[in-house]
């Protein structure tokens, strides 16, 4: 996979977390060692990283107080474990040069400090441009995650709008339903385009 071959481990794991966990950017940047539960393949979301010129970096409650635990694919969690080991090794090597705070951040900077909130998105845009991938924002991974799950309703037993809404940390189910409506609209446009192509080519 292109992402595995050319992306640094930290960025690779972050992109996979964004896509398979549907996390907000600030939530991703706030994940620390204590939020990872390797025995159950879960990630706890209890904070979000924010930066302002006035107050600098600060950790706050996630949007809409959406405290939750999200179950992740085992392979993705195992990559996070490898990344965490690399971070700890780097911390030992840097010694007094380590700039980390009281949290061992999974997606911190090279020297342990919190990442500037726009940095992951800047990296992703450069990566997609360099490898001729359709450009987009890191937040689009969250939308793709939601749409992917919504399209599985009726196919996966027990999967419903409420379960998806809780996983995404939406304030209410209506927010998720709005995405559902948007996803259905996009699907309907694709179907209409396909029908139009059939009419033009006469391939009935």
ZADO-1210 file (C-alpha; in nm, 4 decimals, padded with zeros to 6 digits):
<atoms>
<atom x="00.0000" y="00.0000" z="00.0000" code="UNK" pos="1"/>
<atom x="00.1328" y="00.3453" z="-00.0945" code="UNK" pos="2"/>
<atom x="00.0701" y="00.4829" z="00.2546" code="UNK" pos="3"/>
<atom x="00.2779" y="00.2061" z="00.4131" code="UNK" pos="4"/>
<atom x="00.5681" y="00.2541" z="00.1752" code="UNK" pos="5"/>
<atom x="00.6113" y="00.6292" z="00.1842" code="UNK" pos="6"/>
<atom x="00.4625" y="00.7665" z="00.5078" code="UNK" pos="7"/>
<atom x="00.6411" y="00.7992" z="00.8444" code="UNK" pos="8"/>
<atom x="00.5023" y="00.5582" z="01.1039" code="UNK" pos="9"/>
<atom x="00.3381" y="00.8365" z="01.3087" code="UNK" pos="10"/>
<atom x="00.1531" y="00.9765" z="01.0076" code="UNK" pos="11"/>
<atom x="00.0619" y="00.6327" z="00.8824" code="UNK" pos="12"/>
<atom x="-00.0981" y="00.5366" z="01.2129" code="UNK" pos="13"/>
<atom x="-00.2730" y="00.8739" z="01.2392" code="UNK" pos="14"/>
<atom x="-00.4349" y="00.8383" z="00.8976" code="UNK" pos="15"/>
<atom x="-00.5506" y="00.4865" z="00.9824" code="UNK" pos="16"/>
<atom x="-00.6892" y="00.6063" z="01.3168" code="UNK" pos="17"/>
<atom x="-00.8761" y="00.8874" z="01.1393" code="UNK" pos="18"/>
<atom x="-01.0268" y="00.6522" z="00.8823" code="UNK" pos="19"/>
<atom x="-01.1085" y="00.3502" z="01.0986" code="UNK" pos="20"/>
<atom x="-01.2008" y="00.5394" z="01.4163" code="UNK" pos="21"/>
<atom x="-01.3710" y="00.8474" z="01.2755" code="UNK" pos="22"/>
<atom x="-01.1989" y="01.0770" z="01.5256" code="UNK" pos="23"/>
<atom x="-01.1932" y="01.4547" z="01.5095" code="UNK" pos="24"/>
<atom x="-00.8507" y="01.6137" z="01.4538" code="UNK" pos="25"/>
<atom x="-00.8253" y="01.7585" z="01.8040" code="UNK" pos="26"/>
<atom x="-00.9225" y="01.4202" z="01.9508" code="UNK" pos="27"/>
<atom x="-00.6464" y="01.2465" z="01.7558" code="UNK" pos="28"/>
<atom x="-00.3823" y="01.4916" z="01.8754" code="UNK" pos="29"/>
<atom x="-00.4884" y="01.4477" z="02.2389" code="UNK" pos="30"/>
<atom x="-00.4593" y="01.0664" z="02.2487" code="UNK" pos="31"/>
<atom x="-00.1928" y="00.9606" z="02.4963" code="UNK" pos="32"/>
<atom x="-00.0557" y="00.6334" z="02.6273" code="UNK" pos="33"/>
<atom x="-00.3280" y="00.5979" z="02.8913" code="UNK" pos="34"/>
<atom x="-00.6013" y="00.6155" z="02.6271" code="UNK" pos="35"/>
<atom x="-00.4903" y="00.2963" z="02.4521" code="UNK" pos="36"/>
<atom x="-00.6358" y="-00.0367" z="02.5663" code="UNK" pos="37"/>
<atom x="-00.4474" y="-00.3048" z="02.3781" code="UNK" pos="38"/>
<atom x="-00.6290" y="-00.5960" z="02.5461" code="UNK" pos="39"/>
<atom x="-00.9669" y="-00.4818" z="02.4115" code="UNK" pos="40"/>
<atom x="-00.8512" y="-00.2911" z="02.0984" code="UNK" pos="41"/>
<atom x="-01.0125" y="00.0281" z="02.2295" code="UNK" pos="42"/>
<atom x="-00.9192" y="00.3954" z="02.2233" code="UNK" pos="43"/>
<atom x="-01.0585" y="00.6291" z="02.4871" code="UNK" pos="44"/>
<atom x="-01.1580" y="00.9798" z="02.3819" code="UNK" pos="45"/>
<atom x="-01.1707" y="01.2077" z="02.6854" code="UNK" pos="46"/>
<atom x="-00.9882" y="01.5196" z="02.5613" code="UNK" pos="47"/>
<atom x="-00.9296" y="01.7343" z="02.2558" code="UNK" pos="48"/>
<atom x="-00.6194" y="01.9416" z="02.1826" code="UNK" pos="49"/>
<atom x="-00.6721" y="02.3085" z="02.1012" code="UNK" pos="50"/>
<atom x="-00.4281" y="02.5882" z="02.0243" code="UNK" pos="51"/>
<atom x="-00.4871" y="02.9630" z="02.0414" code="UNK" pos="52"/>
<atom x="-00.2359" y="03.2465" z="02.0263" code="UNK" pos="53"/>
<atom x="-00.3646" y="03.3773" z="02.3572" code="UNK" pos="54"/>
<atom x="-00.3597" y="03.0552" z="02.5595" code="UNK" pos="55"/>
<atom x="-00.1269" y="02.8327" z="02.3569" code="UNK" pos="56"/>
<atom x="-00.1884" y="02.4575" z="02.3755" code="UNK" pos="57"/>
<atom x="-00.4599" y="02.3328" z="02.6034" code="UNK" pos="58"/>
<atom x="-00.6508" y="02.0113" z="02.6506" code="UNK" pos="59"/>
<atom x="-01.0259" y="02.0460" z="02.6823" code="UNK" pos="60"/>
<atom x="-01.3305" y="01.8211" z="02.6849" code="UNK" pos="61"/>
<atom x="-01.4150" y="01.6750" z="02.3428" code="UNK" pos="62"/>
<atom x="-01.6824" y="01.8482" z="02.1369" code="UNK" pos="63"/>
<atom x="-02.0342" y="01.8086" z="02.2770" code="UNK" pos="64"/>
<atom x="-01.8785" y="01.6305" z="02.5785" code="UNK" pos="65"/>
<atom x="-01.8528" y="01.3224" z="02.3595" code="UNK" pos="66"/>
<atom x="-01.6528" y="01.1084" z="02.6029" code="UNK" pos="67"/>
<atom x="-01.6384" y="00.7560" z="02.4633" code="UNK" pos="68"/>
<atom x="-01.4382" y="00.4429" z="02.3893" code="UNK" pos="69"/>
<atom x="-01.4013" y="00.3345" z="02.0285" code="UNK" pos="70"/>
<atom x="-01.3162" y="-00.0212" z="01.9269" code="UNK" pos="71"/>
<atom x="-01.0503" y="-00.0304" z="01.6553" code="UNK" pos="72"/>
<atom x="-00.9340" y="-00.2953" z="01.4065" code="UNK" pos="73"/>
<atom x="-00.6717" y="-00.5150" z="01.5806" code="UNK" pos="74"/>
<atom x="-00.4086" y="-00.4524" z="01.3108" code="UNK" pos="75"/>
<atom x="-00.4401" y="-00.0751" z="01.3542" code="UNK" pos="76"/>
<atom x="-00.4072" y="-00.1006" z="01.7324" code="UNK" pos="77"/>
<atom x="-00.0973" y="-00.3171" z="01.6912" code="UNK" pos="78"/>
<atom x="00.0598" y="-00.0489" z="01.4720" code="UNK" pos="79"/>
<atom x="-00.0183" y="00.2017" z="01.7472" code="UNK" pos="80"/>
<atom x="00.1666" y="-00.0250" z="01.9924" code="UNK" pos="81"/>
<atom x="00.4711" y="-00.0259" z="01.7642" code="UNK" pos="82"/>
<atom x="00.4544" y="00.3528" z="01.7360" code="UNK" pos="83"/>
<atom x="00.4293" y="00.3886" z="02.1137" code="UNK" pos="84"/>
<atom x="00.7418" y="00.1765" z="02.1591" code="UNK" pos="85"/>
<atom x="00.9264" y="00.3972" z="01.9085" code="UNK" pos="86"/>
<atom x="00.8168" y="00.7108" z="02.0969" code="UNK" pos="87"/>
<atom x="00.9435" y="00.5705" z="02.4277" code="UNK" pos="88"/>
<atom x="01.2730" y="00.4737" z="02.2668" code="UNK" pos="89"/>
<atom x="01.3080" y="00.8212" z="02.1180" code="UNK" pos="90"/>
<atom x="01.2347" y="00.9784" z="02.4558" code="UNK" pos="91"/>
<atom x="01.5209" y="00.7848" z="02.6132" code="UNK" pos="92"/>
<atom x="01.7589" y="00.8776" z="02.3321" code="UNK" pos="93"/>
<atom x="01.6762" y="01.2484" z="02.3523" code="UNK" pos="94"/>
<atom x="01.7105" y="01.2690" z="02.7290" code="UNK" pos="95"/>
<atom x="01.7052" y="01.6335" z="02.8377" code="UNK" pos="96"/>
<atom x="01.6207" y="01.7425" z="02.4837" code="UNK" pos="97"/>
<atom x="01.2792" y="01.5775" z="02.5146" code="UNK" pos="98"/>
<atom x="01.0111" y="01.8477" z="02.5115" code="UNK" pos="99"/>
<atom x="00.7139" y="01.6350" z="02.6025" code="UNK" pos="100"/>
<atom x="00.4555" y="01.7389" z="02.8596" code="UNK" pos="101"/>
<atom x="00.3099" y="01.5228" z="03.1354" code="UNK" pos="102"/>
<atom x="00.1369" y="01.3133" z="02.8686" code="UNK" pos="103"/>
<atom x="00.3066" y="01.0664" z="02.6352" code="UNK" pos="104"/>
<atom x="00.1197" y="01.1671" z="02.3194" code="UNK" pos="105"/>
<atom x="00.0708" y="00.9100" z="02.0453" code="UNK" pos="106"/>
<atom x="00.0710" y="01.1772" z="01.7760" code="UNK" pos="107"/>
<atom x="00.2997" y="01.4363" z="01.9309" code="UNK" pos="108"/>
<atom x="00.5897" y="01.6104" z="01.7609" code="UNK" pos="109"/>
<atom x="00.9325" y="01.4554" z="01.7041" code="UNK" pos="110"/>
<atom x="01.0484" y="01.5730" z="02.0459" code="UNK" pos="111"/>
<atom x="00.7309" y="01.4850" z="02.2329" code="UNK" pos="112"/>
<atom x="00.5618" y="01.8245" z="02.2217" code="UNK" pos="113"/>
<atom x="00.1978" y="01.8624" z="02.1101" code="UNK" pos="114"/>
<atom x="00.1553" y="01.9020" z="01.7365" code="UNK" pos="115"/>
<atom x="00.0220" y="02.2277" z="01.6000" code="UNK" pos="116"/>
<atom x="-00.3414" y="02.1422" z="01.5072" code="UNK" pos="117"/>
<atom x="-00.3011" y="02.2186" z="01.1357" code="UNK" pos="118"/>
<atom x="00.0198" y="02.0152" z="01.0930" code="UNK" pos="119"/>
<atom x="-00.1442" y="01.6751" z="01.0199" code="UNK" pos="120"/>
<atom x="-00.3706" y="01.8292" z="00.7575" code="UNK" pos="121"/>
<atom x="-00.0770" y="02.0090" z="00.5931" code="UNK" pos="122"/>
<atom x="00.1184" y="01.6826" z="00.5764" code="UNK" pos="123"/>
<atom x="-00.1799" y="01.4932" z="00.4325" code="UNK" pos="124"/>
<atom x="-00.2372" y="01.7511" z="00.1589" code="UNK" pos="125"/>
<atom x="00.1295" y="01.7413" z="00.0592" code="UNK" pos="126"/>
<atom x="00.1266" y="01.3618" z="00.0600" code="UNK" pos="127"/>
<atom x="-00.1806" y="01.3389" z="-00.1636" code="UNK" pos="128"/>
<atom x="-00.0394" y="01.5956" z="-00.4049" code="UNK" pos="129"/>
<atom x="00.2981" y="01.4212" z="-00.4237" code="UNK" pos="130"/>
<atom x="00.1375" y="01.0843" z="-00.5010" code="UNK" pos="131"/>
<atom x="-00.1467" y="01.2086" z="-00.7251" code="UNK" pos="132"/>
<atom x="-00.4189" y="01.1088" z="-00.4793" code="UNK" pos="133"/>
<atom x="-00.7484" y="01.2955" z="-00.4794" code="UNK" pos="134"/>
<atom x="-00.6859" y="01.5901" z="-00.2424" code="UNK" pos="135"/>
<atom x="-00.8872" y="01.6342" z="00.0739" code="UNK" pos="136"/>
<atom x="-00.8740" y="01.7323" z="00.4385" code="UNK" pos="137"/>
<atom x="-00.7881" y="01.4986" z="00.7214" code="UNK" pos="138"/>
<atom x="-01.1394" y="01.5647" z="00.8542" code="UNK" pos="139"/>
<atom x="-01.2766" y="01.4069" z="00.5360" code="UNK" pos="140"/>
<atom x="-01.1588" y="01.0746" z="00.6794" code="UNK" pos="141"/>
<atom x="-01.4182" y="01.1177" z="00.9537" code="UNK" pos="142"/>
<atom x="-01.6898" y="01.1828" z="00.6959" code="UNK" pos="143"/>
<atom x="-01.5773" y="00.8792" z="00.4934" code="UNK" pos="144"/>
<atom x="-01.5859" y="00.6678" z="00.8095" code="UNK" pos="145"/>
<atom x="-01.9423" y="00.7780" z="00.8855" code="UNK" pos="146"/>
<atom x="-02.0594" y="00.7234" z="00.5274" code="UNK" pos="147"/>
<atom x="-01.8972" y="00.3798" z="00.5134" code="UNK" pos="148"/>
<atom x="-02.0759" y="00.2705" z="00.8314" code="UNK" pos="149"/>
<atom x="-02.4087" y="00.4182" z="00.7240" code="UNK" pos="150"/>
<atom x="-02.3897" y="00.2241" z="00.3979" code="UNK" pos="151"/>
<atom x="-02.3555" y="-00.0982" z="00.6028" code="UNK" pos="152"/>
<atom x="-02.6867" y="-00.0503" z="00.7849" code="UNK" pos="153"/>
<atom x="-02.9072" y="-00.3464" z="00.7016" code="UNK" pos="154"/>
<atom x="-02.6037" y="-00.5527" z="00.6030" code="UNK" pos="155"/>
<atom x="-02.4383" y="-00.5832" z="00.9452" code="UNK" pos="156"/>
<atom x="-02.6648" y="-00.7200" z="01.2225" code="UNK" pos="157"/>
<atom x="-02.7189" y="-00.4701" z="01.5047" code="UNK" pos="158"/>
<atom x="-02.5690" y="-00.1753" z="01.3212" code="UNK" pos="159"/>
<atom x="-02.7977" y="00.1261" z="01.3352" code="UNK" pos="160"/>
<atom x="-02.7876" y="00.5062" z="01.3312" code="UNK" pos="161"/>
<atom x="-02.7739" y="00.5295" z="01.7106" code="UNK" pos="162"/>
<atom x="-02.4676" y="00.3017" z="01.7322" code="UNK" pos="163"/>
<atom x="-02.2897" y="00.5024" z="01.4614" code="UNK" pos="164"/>
<atom x="-02.3825" y="00.8307" z="01.6285" code="UNK" pos="165"/>
<atom x="-02.2340" y="00.7119" z="01.9595" code="UNK" pos="166"/>
<atom x="-01.9146" y="00.5942" z="01.7895" code="UNK" pos="167"/>
<atom x="-01.8660" y="00.9309" z="01.6209" code="UNK" pos="168"/>
<atom x="-01.9427" y="01.1251" z="01.9366" code="UNK" pos="169"/>
<atom x="-02.2255" y="01.3224" z="01.7784" code="UNK" pos="170"/>
<atom x="-02.4340" y="01.5360" z="02.0105" code="UNK" pos="171"/>
<atom x="-02.7497" y="01.3730" z="01.8796" code="UNK" pos="172"/>
<atom x="-02.8703" y="01.1223" z="01.6242" code="UNK" pos="173"/>
<atom x="-02.9985" y="01.4002" z="01.3968" code="UNK" pos="174"/>
<atom x="-02.6411" y="01.5021" z="01.3161" code="UNK" pos="175"/>
<atom x="-02.5720" y="01.1480" z="01.1955" code="UNK" pos="176"/>
<atom x="-02.9000" y="01.1423" z="01.0023" code="UNK" pos="177"/>
<atom x="-02.7909" y="01.4564" z="00.8180" code="UNK" pos="178"/>
<atom x="-02.4795" y="01.2705" z="00.7015" code="UNK" pos="179"/>
<atom x="-02.7040" y="00.9756" z="00.6075" code="UNK" pos="180"/>
<atom x="-02.9156" y="01.2042" z="00.3889" code="UNK" pos="181"/>
<atom x="-02.6011" y="01.3490" z="00.2288" code="UNK" pos="182"/>
<atom x="-02.4608" y="00.9997" z="00.1641" code="UNK" pos="183"/>
<atom x="-02.7875" y="00.8873" z="00.0036" code="UNK" pos="184"/>
<atom x="-02.7857" y="01.1994" z="-00.2135" code="UNK" pos="185"/>
<atom x="-02.4313" y="01.1269" z="-00.3328" code="UNK" pos="186"/>
<atom x="-02.5267" y="00.7647" z="-00.4097" code="UNK" pos="187"/>
<atom x="-02.8353" y="00.8793" z="-00.5985" code="UNK" pos="188"/>
<atom x="-02.6252" y="01.1165" z="-00.8120" code="UNK" pos="189"/>
<atom x="-02.3867" y="00.8318" z="-00.8993" code="UNK" pos="190"/>
<atom x="-02.6807" y="00.6125" z="-01.0014" code="UNK" pos="191"/>
<atom x="-02.8257" y="00.8948" z="-01.2134" code="UNK" pos="192"/>
<atom x="-02.4903" y="00.9441" z="-01.3864" code="UNK" pos="193"/>
<atom x="-02.4672" y="00.5713" z="-01.4570" code="UNK" pos="194"/>
<atom x="-02.8173" y="00.5693" z="-01.6076" code="UNK" pos="195"/>
<atom x="-02.7340" y="00.8734" z="-01.8176" code="UNK" pos="196"/>
<atom x="-02.4224" y="00.6987" z="-01.9479" code="UNK" pos="197"/>
<atom x="-02.6310" y="00.3948" z="-02.0448" code="UNK" pos="198"/>
<atom x="-02.8762" y="00.6146" z="-02.2346" code="UNK" pos="199"/>
<atom x="-02.5957" y="00.7903" z="-02.4224" code="UNK" pos="200"/>
<atom x="-02.4142" y="00.4725" z="-02.5211" code="UNK" pos="201"/>
<atom x="-02.7250" y="00.2646" z="-02.5800" code="UNK" pos="202"/>
<atom x="-02.5845" y="-00.0236" z="-02.3781" code="UNK" pos="203"/>
<atom x="-02.9132" y="-00.1558" z="-02.2346" code="UNK" pos="204"/>
</atoms>
